[in-house]
Amino acid sequence: MGFVNFIAGLLRDPRGAIAGWIAMGPLAAYGFVFLIVFIETGVVFFPFLPGDSLLFAAGFFAQGGGFDIRILLPVVWAAAILGDQSNFMIGHFFGQRIVKSGKVKAMTPERIEKSERFLDKWGRLAIFLGRFFPFIRTFVPFLAGMGGMHWSHFVAFNVLGGLTWSTMFVLLGYFFGGIPFVQKHFELLIVAIVVVSLVPTVAGLVRNRIKKGKAAAEPEENAE
């Protein structure tokens, strides 16, 4: 229950969670940020962790005190790049076994299908683009490893995507987190970031449901 409560608190109030980490000392603060970003991108079992909002909140503390932007950026760069690399290797060596086990509840057939279509459509570029979509961000490197993508093809887009994604959200928090309006409505802004980032995923699920409904209706119409 302790881990569940920890994740619930992080989802609900990332700024409050980071403030608690900072109070524990810089090693704990940077360490927790690294750990959450690494797990979200690197462990296929935890695609629901709040990577975008955590990076934004961390950027805010780099402006308002608690983090040094010169240390924070290399920490999140390393976490994002190593996380995707870890996920790729997990997919390569254990992917088929994990999917068949059905133990990753978040890895629904719809999400797998959406991630596979995304990977098929964009190829290696999907490793970069997938960074900006929750769930897809976690599943694409896993599926790339499981599908046999060559490591040398994966790594360049992994590094580019990890640097771009983590830097963008940290700097958004760094430059805009100190604005009085943002500080006053910080929690609402975090919710908005989460909602906006989930829109493509939700839209894809709805579109798949509609397509399946139409496909099921066509045989009935033909029978008539």
C-alpha positions in Angstrom: 0.0 0.0 0.0 2.9 2.3 0.6 4.0 2.3 -3.0 0.3 2.8 -4.1 -0.1 5.8 -1.8 3.2 7.2 -3.0 2.1 7.0 -6.7 -1.4 8.4 -5.8 0.2 11.4 -4.0 2.5 12.0 -7.0 -0.4 11.9 -9.5 -2.5 14.2 -7.3 0.1 16.7 -6.4 3.5 16.5 -8.1 4.6 19.8 -6.7 3.9 18.7 -3.1 5.7 15.4 -3.7 8.8 17.2 -5.0 8.8 19.6 -2.2 8.8 16.7 0.2 11.8 15.1 -1.7 13.7 18.4 -1.6 13.2 18.6 2.2 14.9 15.2 2.4 18.0 16.6 0.8 19.3 17.1 -2.8 20.4 13.5 -3.2 16.9 12.2 -2.5 15.3 14.9 -4.6 17.3 14.3 -7.7 17.2 10.6 -7.1 13.4 10.4 -6.9 13.0 12.5 -10.1 15.5 10.2 -11.9 13.7 7.1 -10.6 10.1 8.2 -11.6 11.2 9.3 -15.1 13.3 6.1 -15.6 10.5 3.8 -14.4 7.8 5.5 -16.6 9.9 5.2 -19.7 11.9 2.1 -18.8 9.5 -0.4 -17.1 6.6 -1.5 -19.2 4.5 -2.3 -16.1 4.3 1.4 -15.1 3.0 3.5 -18.1 0.7 5.5 -15.9 3.4 7.5 -14.0 3.1 11.3 -14.5 6.3 12.0 -16.6 5.1 15.2 -18.2 3.7 16.8 -15.1 6.7 15.7 -13.0 9.2 17.3 -15.4 7.1 20.5 -15.4 7.0 20.6 -11.6 10.7 19.9 -11.4 11.4 22.8 -13.7 9.3 25.0 -11.5 11.5 24.1 -8.5 14.7 24.8 -10.6 13.4 28.4 -10.9 11.8 28.8 -7.5 14.6 27.1 -5.5 15.4 23.5 -4.5 16.9 22.3 -7.8 19.8 23.5 -9.9 18.8 23.6 -13.5 22.4 22.6 -14.5 22.1 19.4 -12.5 18.4 18.7 -13.1 18.7 18.6 -16.9 21.5 16.0 -17.0 19.6 13.9 -14.4 16.4 13.8 -16.5 18.3 13.3 -19.7 20.0 10.3 -18.3 16.7 8.9 -16.9 14.8 9.3 -20.1 17.5 7.8 -22.3 18.4 4.9 -20.0 14.8 4.3 -19.4 13.9 3.8 -23.0 17.0 1.7 -23.5 16.0 -0.5 -20.6 12.5 -0.9 -22.1 13.9 -1.8 -25.4 16.0 -4.6 -23.9 13.1 -5.9 -21.8 11.1 -6.1 -25.0 13.9 -7.8 -26.9 14.5 -10.5 -24.3 11.2 -11.0 -22.6 8.6 -9.2 -24.8 6.7 -12.2 -26.1 6.6 -13.9 -22.7 5.3 -10.7 -21.0 2.5 -10.1 -23.6 1.4 -13.7 -23.4 1.3 -13.7 -19.6 -1.3 -10.9 -19.6 0.1 -9.6 -16.4 0.5 -6.0 -17.7 -3.0 -4.9 -17.2 -2.3 -1.5 -18.9 -1.1 -3.3 -22.0 -4.6 -3.8 -23.4 -5.0 -5.2 -27.0 -6.2 -1.7 -28.1 -3.1 0.0 -26.7 -0.8 -2.6 -28.2 -2.5 -2.3 -31.5 -2.3 1.5 -31.4 1.4 1.5 -30.5 2.1 -1.1 -33.2 0.3 1.0 -35.8 2.2 4.1 -34.6 5.5 2.2 -35.0 4.6 0.8 -38.4 3.6 4.2 -39.7 6.5 6.2 -38.5 9.2 3.5 -38.3 12.3 4.6 -36.4 10.9 8.1 -36.1 8.2 6.6 -33.8 10.9 6.3 -31.1 11.2 10.1 -31.1 7.6 11.0 -31.6 6.3 8.4 -29.2 8.0 10.3 -26.3 5.2 12.9 -26.4 2.3 10.5 -25.9 1.6 8.7 -22.5 1.4 4.9 -22.7 2.7 5.0 -26.3 5.9 6.5 -24.7 6.2 3.3 -22.6 5.0 0.8 -25.1 6.9 1.8 -28.3 10.5 1.0 -27.2 9.2 -2.2 -25.7 7.5 -3.2 -29.0 10.5 -2.0 -31.0 12.7 -4.4 -29.0 10.2 -7.2 -29.2 9.9 -6.7 -33.0 13.6 -7.0 -33.6 14.6 -3.4 -34.4 18.3 -3.2 -34.5 19.8 -1.5 -31.5 21.9 0.9 -33.5 18.8 2.2 -35.3 17.0 2.6 -32.0 19.6 4.4 -30.0 19.9 7.6 -32.1 16.2 8.3 -32.0 16.1 7.3 -28.3 18.8 9.9 -27.4 17.2 12.6 -29.6 13.7 11.9 -28.2 14.8 11.7 -24.6 16.7 15.0 -24.8 13.9 16.8 -26.5 11.0 15.6 -24.4 12.7 16.0 -21.0 14.2 19.4 -21.8 11.0 20.8 -23.2 8.9 20.0 -20.1 11.6 21.0 -17.6 12.1 24.4 -19.4 8.4 25.0 -19.6 8.2 24.7 -15.8 11.4 26.7 -15.4 10.3 29.7 -17.5 6.6 29.7 -16.9 6.2 28.1 -13.4 7.1 31.3 -11.6 4.3 33.4 -13.3 1.8 34.4 -10.6 -1.2 33.1 -12.5 0.6 29.7 -13.0 1.5 29.5 -9.3 -2.0 30.3 -8.3 -3.5 27.7 -10.5 -0.6 25.2 -10.5 -2.7 22.1 -9.7 -5.2 22.9 -12.5 -2.4 23.4 -14.9 -0.9 20.0 -14.0 -4.4 18.4 -14.6 -4.6 20.2 -17.9 -1.1 18.9 -18.9 -2.2 15.4 -18.1 -5.6 15.7 -19.9 -4.0 17.2 -23.1 -1.3 14.5 -23.2 -4.0 11.8 -22.9 -6.2 13.2 -25.6 -4.5 11.4 -28.5 -4.7 8.1 -26.6 -8.3 8.5 -25.7 -9.2 9.6 -29.2 -7.4 6.5 -30.6 -9.4 4.2 -28.3 -12.7 5.8 -29.2 -11.8 5.6 -32.9 -11.0 1.9 -32.5 -14.3 1.3 -30.8 -16.2 3.0 -33.6 -14.4 1.0 -36.2 -15.1 -2.3 -34.4 -18.8 -1.3 -34.0 -19.0 -0.6 -37.8 -17.3 -3.8 -38.6 -19.7 -5.8 -36.4 -22.7 -4.1 -38.0 -21.7 -4.8 -41.6 -22.3 -8.6 -41.5 -25.7 -8.0 -40.0 -26.6 -5.5 -42.8 -25.3 -7.9 -45.4 -27.4 -10.7 -43.9 -30.5 -8.6 -44.3 
